[in-house]
Amino acid sequence: MNPFLLLRVHRGAATLLALLALSASLLVAGLPRGFEASYDAALHDIMRGSPASLTDVVVRLQPMMFQQNLKSEAEFTGKDRIFRAGLPPALTSVLDTGPGNDSHFAAKTFGTPVGGRVSGPDAPAAQYVELGWLSGVDKRVRYVAGGPPGPPAIVKSVPGYPNLKDVKRFDIALAKSASDKMKLPVGTTVVLGNSRPALARVTGLFEPVAPADRFWAHELNSIQITVRRTDADTEEQHVTALTSEASLRQLDNDARDLNYSWVIAVDSAAVDARNAPAVIQGLTEFQSFLTRTNAGSITNYQQVAGFAGFDLDTALGLILGDFLKRLATAQALLFLILGGLVVVAAGVLALAVQLMTERMRSALSLARARGASIEELVRAVVGTVGLAAVPAVLAGYGLSYLLPGPVTPIVHMAPLVITLITLAYAGGRVAVVHRKPLQERRDDIAARRPSPRRMTLEILVVAIALGGAYLLRDRGLTTGVAALGADPFLMMVPAALTVAVALITLRCYPYPLRLIVWLAARARPAVPFVGLTLAARARSVTALPVLILLPALAVSVYGSVVGATLDSTQRRAAWMATGADARVDRGAELPADVIERIRHVPGVRTVVPADRGVLQIGWGGKTAIGFAVDLDAYRRIVADTPLAVPPAAPDVPPPAVPVLVSPDLAGLTSFEVGWHVRMNLVKRGVITGGLAGLSFAENNLIVMPYDASKRAGARPYTNTLLIEGDGIDGAALRAAAGNRPDILVSTFDEALAKVDKSPLTSTITSSFVVVTIALAVYALLTVIIALVVGAAERARALSFLRTLGLSERQAASLTVLEITPLIVLTACAGLLLGLALPPTLGPGLDLGIYAGDLSIQAYELSLTTPILLAAGLAAVAVAGAFLHAVIGRNRSLGSILRVGE
């Protein structure tokens, strides 16, 4: 038999198969590329948002012996070569080797106080000045006063310090901003250290050429001072000054506490979702290499006590590990989408193949009766199906390259799997149907019993799906992800559950129908009995529609539930982050003119002032977080939001102040606190769970009226504004606040966009929409193809019934009744499965990471959208059956009588 001739004869069915193969190939090859692109975009956002001090690979050494002291840049370079040679390939592939990268070496002292000043103005506070050498720093700074530091020198005597003889003097350069705050202009000389003092002379002041350069993320203490407060409530100023390379010869661990570091820059763009596990493993291997390097540098036992080893200092592994945990959940959701799509697409292609083989049945039976072997029939049918499907699959695969995203193995494998399934089903079906010549069986008269092998296989599928669901709930997807990667078995559990429920539905749906048939047999009309009997026979053509329609609807319903839950939780997270339509915060008091300008920003209706700070309870050291706000006014502006504001504390006679306290402070009935002024507080209630939108603290929380300070004899203070309005522009609020960096402005819309527009979240929601549309189209095609496959047998049955007096209307009703029970029962099963999947898989799929890290306690099981999806699918399918029946009514009785001849 010639496959080309068969293709030309059955070109209509072949065209349908080709279109389905093209669309399936495009979807299963294109969607993974989009998924991978979103994974990479999410990781790159995280990497770009993390400072270089966390993502770069840094090797540190605190020398404890003189043998470990390094005296020149060349010695640092030699160690750097050793470290880079020991980097595993996974780390080497993600290093930043481009010009201007932030790789460098550093030597810094630490814990060096300023013991006095030889010259220059008095110090405004206790000061610590460290000596630091940074490789390549000369190209990254510009001097605005003086010049770069020179080599160290020996000073015979120091004016004002008669005990200092032959002391080392280092030349240093300071950042201009640090010099101004610490009163260290050019020419100032200070004494460094107490036990073994040295001198430091300021020779120049500099500014960084590019302050935002990732280089300075490692060396922030060189371009800005750090202010610390001691227990005595005194202020300390810390800064690292730049010194020359020649100073390395005078810096040793005997006189100074030293730290050496080698910064190996990592290219954030080179790290992606696919190599992240290998990078984590590479960090572990590199740590082992450093341990071996440490052991190899010990030459005798006397060195062990004073030996200091090389340490790996990076948070890259933690960042990537946390990302992989988030990624595992996203991949599970997207595997559910892709798995459902593959199952449905494969089922629809199998139906199209079944349509082709049914059209060829007569020719194949005749060839078999004339002596054709089963191998010849299989080759002919597989060749015909291959001529229709393979070019279409290749075309879809080629079109997928027009979509953005990296090419992964699944992009190549998925179309190949689709092709093999299609060809295997075609060959297997022909081999089974035509294994005996002229074997004809009327499945509409006697139902075919499933074989023991098939029943065993189906039971095994159900058992594996249920076992996987249990493991998913018990273990979750994020266990051991960073070390072992995501578990592919657990990620395929949702798709396996849909197949398992489809098999159960396929086996169980005839039984309730037989009860209805039994009732219909006692009624006078014959059409319901005949139609329902055909539906209850469980013919072989009904298996594929069930296996297609149920996963399609279950995935769509699950997507609607997840989408609704994510949307509501994201909105709740945005409300919790801002506490109102907009919010303005400042560490200090907000100026009155700023508050007035904010009141007149377009869209602002109500402004509720508030004050927050740290209270001192009594005269001891116990503190608490205090909020002074009008709770009644706050409740009014958030009335239509998910935020729950407690009622205000009942009033008490002034000057006492009524307050609400957290449970840990419930034992305090009347107590005194220090804030802007000493206040006498009276407990009038307990607030649990923090103050929604303003504070997540569940302990050490005190909420008082806004006029608490006024009751205590002072004026009210305001450092927080809670704003209600419509369409409030965050930029307009910042402009009204003078665009000051110390005033933080946040809006609900900005907080929601930050959560909702993240790459992983937007990919999940958009993928559910795209796949739902594709599944709906496939579901409609399923019903139509199933009707067409059974059209010949149905027409033969109707031809005899028409001769017995069956009208055209009754014939159409018979067709609708035959297909409707299958559609309705499958739609109900798919709806129930889709609603059951979220709570079933919930413990294993932590969706809170896509909702502002707000815990999802329960899914939003709103029945409106799922029921509309199920009803819409059923209605469209039944409408397709009715349309098919109506078209068949136009045939004459004579043509009907000739059907099958």
Secondary structure, 3 states (H helix, E strand, C coil): CCHHHHHHHCHHHHHHHHHHHHHHHHHHHHHHHHHHHHHHHHHHHHHHHCCHHHHCEEEEECCCCHHHCCCCHHHHHHHHHHHHHCCCHHHHCCECCCCCCCCEEEEEECCCEEEEEEECCCCCCEEEEEEEEECCHHHHEEEEEECCCCCCEEEEEECCEEEEEEEEEEEEEEEHHHHHHHCCCCCCEEEECCCCCEEEEEEEEEEECCCCCCHHHHCHHHHCCEEEECCCCCEEEEEEEECCHHHHHCCCCCCCCEEEEEEECECHHHCCCCCHHHHHHHHHHHHHHHHHHHHHCCCCHHHCCCCCCCEEECCHHHHHHHHHHHHHHHHHHHHHHHHHHHHHHHHHHHHHHHHHHHHHHHHHHHHHHCCCCHHHHHHHHHHHHHHHHHHHHHHHHHHHHHCCCCCCHHHHHHHHHHHHHHHHHHHHHHHHHCCCCCCCCCCCCCCCCCCHHHHHHHHHHHHHHHHHHHHHHHHCCCCCHHHHCCCHHHHCHHHHHHHHHHHHHHHHCHHHHHHHHHHHCCCCCCHHHHHHHHHHCCCHHHHHHHHHHHHHHHHHHHHHHHHHHHHHHHHHHHHHHHCCCEEEEECCCCCHHHHHHHHCCCCEEEEEEEEEEEEEECCCCCEEEEEEECHHHHHHHCCCCCCCCCCCCCCCCCCCEEEEECHHHCCCCEEEEECCCEEEEEEEEECCCCECCCECCCCCEEEECCCHHHHCCCCCCCCEEEEEECCCCHHHHHHHCCCCCCEEEEEHHHHHHHHHCCHHHHHHHHHHHHHHHHHHHHHHHHHHHHHHHCHHHHHHHHHHHHHCCCCHHHHHHHHHHHHHHHHHHHHHHHHHHHHHHHHHHHHHCCHHHHCCCCCCCCCCCCCHHHHHHHHHHHHHHHHHHHHHHHHHCCCCHHHHHCCCC
